[in-house]
């Protein structure tokens, strides 16, 4: 048979694709009959942080000899303290023995870690270990919570805000399309700007079912006061709303010394420091930014037993069902590290020292921009510095800084319409590189 003649009978029995059997035969791209989730089409461009990574790669190809310094994506750089890695190594080695081997653990997390979080992170707040759910990170918990809430709820977010709250809501189907400014229909954007001390005017915020709130905030670095959080809790109680409170950066809150010499903070580390919060709030947190677990992956969510739906059923019961359905539990090795972080004063002090490195970096960055006459926020209670460039588009500022200094930042508009005109600068890098970046920025911006 000539090479260009293949029988239909043969094609019907062939297991190889037609373009392999007869590469000269043109075929259309294969497709299924499955419809695409229409909500995916609503998403704007790519997710912010992978997009930054792609721009970094493109810049490095353009300037292969440049020493690029990343102050963009909030990825930790300091080594994990040895007291923590030793605990993980010991646990991992024990898995090689019959006595130490463990398979699947509880989806909700190992009870020793749940207990130490309840005792050490939430002292005197009434949080029980049964209300703590261990996870593989706060961002994954956001997705699981959006699955829990479903498409028929309305949501409010700070503006600017961490994009995961919005994008997960879009994917689940909680929103309409985005307008030209980037705002999605169906989301209440709570403006948080220098003009209102980065806390929304709640009298102008419509009632929504769920309120996503991050303090200290990513990206602005603002930490809400006790009075502000009390107003937020009262607002949620009046409206019958649920607050999802993100405390991923709580360890960065600065403490002040009281008259008796003890340390305290007027800015709560947890929403549960506010009376009545147990009835309206879920709290999520992470080991990533205070213990360097960005690659290890470990976090938690607290869902109090008092938190109820409109029909009186407990939210915790449904979240437990979602966790057991969508998740097989956090790595047991990572959980051993989490226990080592929190269970002893030595472990807690070791992560405080790491946090101290980033806080010093943030101080250097704040002083750098302030010395140049820039309007700069954050840095005191957060590893992020929020810098305003009036009249400039944030992507243009990002591109210019990268081109002229080989320093990566993050454009503020990536965090929502309220971030336009700002860039976020991260303190997550070594002291030496932050000092070098500061010198480059001074030279360029001066």
N, C-alpha and C positions, 0 to 999 in steps of 0.2 A: 504494500500500500504506500503511495507517495507520502512524503513527510507532511504535506499540507492537507492531507485527507485523513480525518479521524472519525471512525464510525460513531453514530449516536449510541449504539449499544455499548461500546467501550466506555464512552463518557459517563453513562448511567452507572456503570460499575466502578468507575475510577474513584480512588480515595484521595488522590492528589488534586490540588486546585487546578483549574483550567489554565491559569497563567504559568504554572509549572510545566504542565503537559504540553501546552502549545503557547509559548510566550509571545508569538506573533499575533495571537487572537486578542483583540481588545475587549475588555470586560468592564462593567461599571463596578464601583466599590461595593463590596458586600454590605448588606444592611439587614437588620432584623425588622420585625413588625412591632417592636416595643416602642411606645411613645416616650420621648424624653420628658423628665420632670420639668414642667413649665416654669417652676420657680428658679431652676438653674439659670434660665435665660435672663432673669431679673438681676442677677449678680453683676456688679460693675467691675469690669476688667478682671485682673487676677487678685488673689488674696494679697494684702499689703506686703507682708514680710517676704514671701517668695519672690514678689516683684522687685523688692529691694535687692535680693540676692542676685537676681538676673542682671540688674543694672550694675551691680558690683562686678560680676563676671565679665560683662561687656567692657567695663572700664579697664579691667586688668588686661584684657586682650589688646585694648588700645594703647595702654601704657604698661607693657610687661615688666619694666624695671622699676616702676613706682612702688614705694612702700605704703600700701594702702592701710589706713587705720580705721577700724570699724567702731563707730560710736552710734550705730544704728540699731539693728535688731538686738533686743535685750537678752543676749546670751552671756551667761556668766563665764569668767575666764580664770578665776582663782581656783587652785586645787581644793578638792574636798578634804576637810581635816582628817587626819589619819585615824583618830578615834572612831570616826564613822566608817571609813573604808575598811578598817580592821574588823569591825563588827560584821560588815557585809562579806568580807573574805572568809572569816571564821564560819559564818553560816553557809557560804557556798561550799567550802571544803567538807563540812559536815554532811552535805548532800551526797557525798561519795561513800558514805558509810550506811550500813543497814539501820543503825540507831538514829542517825541524823537525817535520813531521807524523808522528805515530805512531798506529796503530790499537790493536787488541787487544795487550795485553802478556801475559807469562806469568801464568797463574793464581796461581802461587806467589809472584809479586812480582818486581819488577825486581832484577837481581842486585846493582846498586850499593847499594841500600838493604839488602838481605839481608846483604851483606858488612859494611856499616858497623854494623849492629846486632850482628852476631857479634863484631866487633872492639871496639866502644865500650861496649856494654851487658854483654858477657860476656867481658871480657879474662881470659886465663889460666884459662878454664873448659872449654876444649876444644870449644866450640860452633862448628860449621862453618856457612858460609852456606847450604849445601844443607839444613840442618836447620831453617832459619828460613822460616816461611811468612807472607807479608804478607797482612793482612786489612783489612776495613772496620771493625774494632773488636773489643774483647774480648767484648762481649755476643754478637756474631754468631758468634765462634769457639766460645763455649759451646754455642750451638745446633748448630753443625756437629759439635762433639765428641760431643754427645748423639746425633746422627744416626749418627756413627761407632760408638758403643758399642752402640746399639740397645736394644730393650726388655728383653733378658734379663740385664741386669747389675744388681747391687745397688750403691747409692751411700750415701756418708756426707757430711754437711755440718756445718759449724760452726753452732752455735745460740747467738746469732743469726747470720744470714748474708745475703749478697746474694740476693734472691729469684729471680734468673734461673737459678741452679743448680737450684733445686727445681722451678720452673714448667716449665722445659724438660724435666726428667726426667718430670714428670707427663704432659706432652703426648706424649712418646715412648712412654710406657707402662711406665715403670720402677717405678711405685708402685701402691699400692692407694688407697682413699679416705682422706680426712682425718678425724680424730676431733674431738671438741669443742674440744680445745686447739689445733687447727690442724696437728697432726702427721700426716703421711702414712704409711700402712702401707708398709713396704718401704724406708724411709729410716732410716739411723742418724743420730740427732741428737747431735752432739758438743757438749755443754754448754760454753760459754765465758763465764764470769761473773767478777765481781770476786773471788769466793771461791776460784777456781782460777787467778787471774791471767790470765784470758781464754785459757787453753790447756787443751785437753781432757785428762782423765785417760784415757790410752790403754789402761790396763789394764781399763777398763770399756767400751771401744768394741768392738763386734763386728766380725768380719772382713767387709769388703765388697770388691767388685771395684774401685770407683772412689771416691776421696776428694777432694772439692772443698775447697780450702783457700786463703784469701785473707790475705796479709800485706804491708803493714799492712792490718788488717781493715776492711772496710766491713760493719757500721756502727760497731764499738766503738772503732776507731782503734788497737787494740793491734798492735804489731809483734813477731813471734816472734823469740826469741833464736836464736843458732846452736845452742845446746844443745837447745832445743825442736825446731828443725827437724831436727837429727840424730836425735832420738827419733822424729820423724814418718817420716823416711826409713827408719830401721831397722824401724819398725812395718810400713811398706808392704812392705819386702823380706821380712820374716818371713811375711807373709800373701799375698804374691804379688799385691799391689794396685797400681793405677796412681793416682798423685797428679796432679790437675789444679791447678797452683799459679798463682794470680792475683796479679800484681805491678803492677796498675794504679796503685798509689800509692807505688811504691818510691822515687820521687824525693823523697818527703816525709820519708824517714828522716833523723833528725838525726844529724849527724856529730860526733864528739868528736876533740879534738886530742891526739895521742900525744906522748910525750916528745921525739921528734925533730922535732916541729912539723908532721908530716903528719896528714891527716885520715883517720879510720877509723870504722867502725861495727861494733859487736858484733852488730847485727841485719842478717842477710843481705838484700841486695837481690834475690838470685836463689836459688832452690832448688839451683841447680847449684854453689853455693859449698860445698855439703855433699857429702862423698865418697859415691859410690854412687848419687847422685840420678839420674844419666843413665840408669840401668837401670830406674827406676820412676816417672819424673816427666815430665809435659808442662807447659810454662810458657806462660801467656798474658799479654799486656800490651797497653797502649794508649797512644797519643799524646794522648788526650782530656784527661786531668787534669793533665799536666805541661806540655803545649805548647798547650793551648787548642783542641784539634782536635775538640771535641764535635760541631760541625757539619760539619767537614771530613771526618771519619771515616777513621781509620787506626789499625791495631794490628798485632799479630803473635802467632804461636804458634811455640814451639820444640818439635820432636818429635825427640829424639835417635835415632840409628841403633841404639843398643843396646837400646832399648825394644822388647820382644817380647811377643806373645801367648802363651798356653799352648801352642799348637802350634808355636811357634818362629818364626812369620812376623813381619816387622817392622811395628810400628804405623804408622810413617811412610809406608809404601807405601799402606796403606789410607786414611790421612788425605789423602795426595796425591790419591787417587782421588775422595774425597768433595769436596775443594776443586775439582778439575777438573770435577766433575759439577754441583755446587751453586753455583758462583761463577765469575764472569768476571774476577776480579782487582780489586784496589783501584784507585781513580782514579789515573791516572798523574800528574795535577797534585798530588794529595795526597802521593804518594810523593816528588815533588820537594821538597815541604816537609819531609817526614820526613828526607831526606838533609841538608837545610840545618840541621835541629835538631841532628843528631848528628855530622856529619862534621868540624866545626871547633870549636875551643874557644870562639870567639865565639858560635856557635850554641848550644852547650851552656850557656854563661854566660847567654845571653839568656833561656832557659827557667828557669834557676835563679832569676833575678830575679823572674820571674812566680810561681814556686812560693813564693818568699820573701814575696810579698804575702799569699798565702793562709795561710801559716804564722803570720804576724803577726796576721792576723785570728783565727786559731784561738787564739792566745795570749790575745787580748783576751776571747774568749768563755769560755775556761777560767777566767780571772781573774774574770770577771763572775759566773759561777755559783758559783765557790768563795767569793767574797766574800759571797754570800747563804747560805752554809752548805750548799750543795747537794753531793751526792756526784757528782763529775764525773770523767770518764775521757777518754782520747784527746787529740787536739789537738797533741801533741808530735811524733809521727811520722806524722801524718795530718791531712787537712783537715776531719775530722769530730770533733765533741765529743759524748760519750755521757753523758747526764745522767739520774740516777735520781730517780724520784718515788715513794717507797715507798707501797704501799697504793693507788696510783692506777692506773686503766686508761690506757694510753698514748694511745688515741684521745681520751679525755676531756681529758687534759692538752693534747694537740695542739689540740683545739677551743677550750679555754679560753684558751690563749696567743694563738691566732688572733683570737678574739673580743675580747680585752682589749687586745692590743698591736698587732694587724695584722701580726704576724710569723709567717711560715710555717716550721714545723719538719717533722719526719717522725716519726710514732708508731713506737716500737720494735717493737711487735707485728707490724708489717708485714715485719719481717726474721725472723720465726719466733717460736715460743712463748717462747723465752729472752729475747726483747726486751720482753716485757710489763713495764710499770712504768718504762720508759725512753723518752726521746725523743732523736732524733739531730738535731744542729744543725750545719749546714754553714757552712764559712768561705768558700764561693764567693760573694763579692760584693765591691763596692768597700769600701775602708777606711771611707769616710764613712758608708755605709749600715750597715756592721757596728757602728760606734760608735753610730749612732742606735738600732739594734736593741738593743744592749747597754743603752743608757739606758732604753729602754722596758721591757726585761725587769727591770732593777733596780727600777724604779718599781712594776711589777706584783707581782713576787715578794717584794719586801721586806715 
